[in-house]
Amino acid sequence: MSEATAILQSFSYRLKQLHVSDVNTQSKHDPLSLESMLAFQRVAHLVPAKIPIIMESRVEEAQICEELERAVESLTPNAFLAIAGD
């Protein structure tokens, strides 16, 4: 995400949309993992508030609401992400 930080610091005013997803080793979109959520959260403060978000996660219909909640939490600066088992 260091590259994303540098790009956003220099060019956030040019941002037209943001793709939020997790990509696996086969370059396929997966549900957001805790790692990807934490990575997005590190740059969330640099993303302009009115930017459209494109979700590309492959989830079952029953999981859509939960995945959207994860995306919102991922893009909320300073949000506390709960870790399983806590």
Secondary structure, DSSP 8 states (H G I E B T S, - for coil): -HHHHHHHHHHGGG---EEE-EE-TTS-EE---HHHHHHHHHHGGGS-TT--EEE-----GGGHHHHHHHHHHHTSTT-----TT-
